[in-house]
Amino acid sequence: MEIEVKDRCHCCEAEYYRVYENTFECKSCGHIYRRYLGNEVEYHQNQYRNIERRDVSEISDDGVVKPLFHEKRKEICERRVSLVSQYLSKVHSYLDIGAGAGTYIDTIRDKVGKIECTELDGSLIQECKRLGFRVYEESFLEIEFSSKYDVVSAWHVLEHVDDADRFLQKCSSITSEYCIIEVPLLVSISGTGRRRRLVDPHAGVYDGHAHYFTKKSFEIMASKYFKIIELKEGVQSPALFAVLGVKK
């Protein structure tokens, strides 16, 4: 299949090559970019958890999050905590970007001080509030924060943001200690195990992922704004887990 050069890689600025109509690959760092032609914020507010998604049974018809939602994510969140506990302190302020229904931040409630979060989905916002958390209801890139946080986390969020570089840059501007990020990979860092299938958004099967990073492409982009402390296989394999430190 003939491939066509299209723009420059978001991470290393080498040439992108077209692999599908709206999907592009960098042959230098392996980064994948998927161009979603709609409004990404509106998509995640109103379509990402629609009737076709598997978690519809976890939210009632009137938009109330059921206990099943938290139960199905309990193990994942506990595994996340095992990775990050050494970076948490009861005096830390903490921001979780894209907090979902608050399952994870509820799990670390007794490990940090103040916790705040961001979320776009209306049902999940209400559940975070019910759990007692302050929620910013706008897109992270549009929020004006009045202060920094000791720790900022974004679990499976960065891949949903078209301007991933700007997202990391903003994270660095509001982080005073650590930024914790996990993103899905198409294949694990070791090259073994489950592989995700790359589907073009034009085919009508869109998971909201604008980017699929490789270890190399993530390192290139993240190191512009942070020093890399940890970089390894993540919880929801294949995934990349990173602990990033503020550049002094």
C-alpha positions in Angstrom: 0.0 0.0 0.0 1.4 3.4 -1.0 2.0 5.7 1.9 2.1 9.5 1.8 4.1 12.0 3.7 1.8 14.1 6.0 3.0 16.8 8.3 5.6 16.3 11.1 5.7 14.0 14.0 4.4 15.6 17.3 7.3 14.1 19.2 10.5 14.1 17.0 9.4 16.3 14.1 10.4 13.7 11.5 8.0 13.1 8.6 4.6 11.4 9.2 3.5 8.8 6.7 -0.1 8.1 6.0 -1.1 4.5 6.9 -4.9 5.0 6.8 -7.0 8.0 5.7 -6.8 9.7 9.1 -3.9 7.7 10.7 -0.2 8.6 10.4 3.0 7.0 11.6 6.5 8.4 12.2 9.1 6.1 10.8 11.8 7.6 13.1 10.3 7.2 16.6 7.3 5.0 15.8 4.7 7.5 17.1 1.1 7.1 15.8 -1.2 10.0 15.3 -4.9 9.6 14.6 -6.7 12.7 13.3 -10.2 12.9 14.7 -12.2 15.3 12.6 -14.8 16.2 15.3 -14.6 18.2 18.5 -12.5 16.2 21.0 -13.8 17.9 24.1 -17.5 17.4 23.0 -16.7 13.8 22.2 -15.4 13.0 25.7 -18.3 14.9 27.3 -21.1 13.3 25.4 -20.0 10.3 23.3 -17.1 8.5 24.9 -19.3 6.5 27.3 -22.4 6.1 25.1 -24.7 3.1 24.8 -22.1 1.1 22.7 -19.5 1.2 25.4 -19.1 -1.8 27.8 -19.6 0.3 31.0 -23.2 1.4 30.2 -24.4 -1.1 32.8 -22.3 0.7 35.4 -24.3 4.0 35.0 -28.1 4.2 35.5 -30.4 5.5 32.8 -30.7 8.8 34.7 -26.9 9.1 34.8 -26.1 8.0 38.3 -22.9 6.0 38.8 -23.6 2.5 40.3 -21.3 0.8 42.8 -20.4 -1.7 40.0 -18.5 1.1 38.3 -16.1 1.3 41.2 -16.0 -2.4 41.9 -14.8 -3.2 38.3 -12.0 -0.7 38.6 -10.9 -1.5 42.2 -8.1 -3.9 41.2 -6.7 -1.6 38.6 -6.7 1.3 41.1 -5.0 -0.7 43.8 -2.3 -1.7 41.3 -1.8 1.9 40.4 -1.4 2.8 44.1 1.3 0.1 44.4 3.3 1.9 41.7 3.0 5.4 43.1 2.9 5.1 46.9 6.6 5.9 47.3 6.0 9.3 45.6 3.0 10.3 47.9 3.0 12.1 51.2 0.2 13.2 53.5 1.4 16.7 53.1 1.1 16.6 49.3 -1.5 18.4 47.3 -2.7 16.2 44.4 -4.4 16.8 41.1 -5.8 13.9 39.0 -6.6 14.9 35.4 -9.5 13.0 33.9 -10.5 11.4 37.2 -13.4 9.3 35.9 -15.8 8.6 38.8 -13.0 9.2 41.3 -12.3 5.5 42.0 -8.5 6.0 42.0 -8.4 9.2 44.0 -10.7 7.7 46.6 -8.2 4.9 46.9 -5.3 7.3 47.7 -7.4 9.6 49.9 -5.5 8.7 53.1 -2.1 8.9 51.4 -2.0 12.5 50.4 -3.4 15.9 51.7 -5.6 17.9 49.4 -7.0 16.2 46.3 -8.6 17.9 43.4 -9.5 16.6 39.9 -10.7 17.3 36.4 -13.4 15.5 34.5 -15.6 16.1 31.4 -18.3 13.5 31.7 -21.4 14.8 33.6 -22.2 11.6 35.4 -18.6 11.1 36.5 -18.4 14.7 37.7 -21.4 14.2 39.9 -19.9 11.0 41.4 -16.6 12.8 42.1 -18.5 15.5 43.9 -20.5 12.9 45.9 -17.2 11.5 47.1 -16.3 14.9 48.3 -13.7 16.0 45.7 -13.4 19.4 44.1 -13.9 18.9 40.4 -12.8 21.2 37.5 -15.4 20.6 34.8 -13.5 22.2 31.9 -10.9 20.8 29.5 -7.6 20.7 31.3 -6.0 22.9 28.7 -8.6 25.6 29.4 -8.4 25.7 33.2 -6.6 28.5 34.9 -5.1 27.1 38.1 -4.3 29.5 40.9 -1.5 27.4 42.4 0.7 24.4 41.8 0.3 20.8 43.0 3.0 18.6 44.5 1.8 15.7 42.4 -0.2 15.7 39.1 -1.4 12.5 37.5 -3.1 11.6 34.2 -4.0 7.9 33.8 -4.9 7.1 30.2 -5.6 10.8 29.4 -2.7 12.1 27.3 -3.5 9.8 24.4 -6.9 11.5 24.1 -5.5 15.0 23.7 -4.7 16.2 20.2 -2.1 18.8 21.4 -0.2 16.4 23.6 2.9 18.6 23.8 0.9 21.5 25.1 -0.7 19.2 27.7 2.7 18.1 29.0 3.9 21.7 29.0 0.9 22.8 31.1 1.5 19.8 33.5 5.0 21.0 34.0 3.8 24.5 34.8 1.5 23.3 37.7 3.7 20.5 39.1 6.1 21.1 41.9 7.3 17.5 42.5 6.1 14.6 40.4 3.9 14.1 37.3 2.6 10.6 37.0 1.3 9.4 33.6 0.2 6.2 32.0 -0.7 5.8 28.3 -1.8 2.8 26.3 0.7 1.3 23.8 -0.1 -0.8 20.7 2.4 -3.4 22.0 4.2 -3.7 25.3 7.6 -2.3 25.9 9.0 -5.9 25.9 7.2 -6.7 22.7 5.3 -9.5 24.3 1.7 -10.1 25.4 -1.6 -8.6 24.1 -1.4 -6.2 21.2 -3.9 -3.5 20.4 -5.3 -3.3 16.9 -4.8 0.0 15.1 -8.1 1.2 13.6 -8.6 4.3 11.6 -11.1 6.8 13.1 -12.8 7.1 9.6 -13.9 3.4 10.0 -16.4 4.5 12.6 -14.7 2.7 15.5 -13.0 5.5 17.5 -11.8 5.0 21.1 -10.9 8.6 21.6 -7.2 8.0 21.2 -5.5 10.7 19.1 -2.0 9.3 19.9 -0.3 5.9 20.4 3.1 6.5 21.9 6.1 4.3 21.8 8.7 4.3 24.6 11.0 6.4 22.3 8.3 8.9 21.2 7.1 9.4 24.8 10.7 10.0 26.1 11.3 12.6 23.4 8.2 14.6 24.2 8.3 14.2 28.0 11.9 15.1 28.3 11.3 18.6 26.9 9.5 19.5 30.1 10.5 16.9 32.8 13.3 14.7 33.9 12.3 11.1 33.6 12.5 9.2 36.9 10.7 6.0 36.0 9.6 4.6 32.6 8.3 1.0 32.5 5.3 -1.2 31.6 2.1 0.1 33.1 -0.9 -1.4 34.9 -3.3 -1.7 31.9 -0.8 -3.6 29.7 0.2 -2.9 27.0 0.8 0.5 28.5 3.7 2.8 29.5 3.9 4.1 33.1 6.0 7.1 33.8 7.0 9.1 36.8 8.3 12.5 35.7 10.2 15.0 37.9 10.3 18.7 37.7 13.4 20.2 36.1 15.1 22.4 38.7 
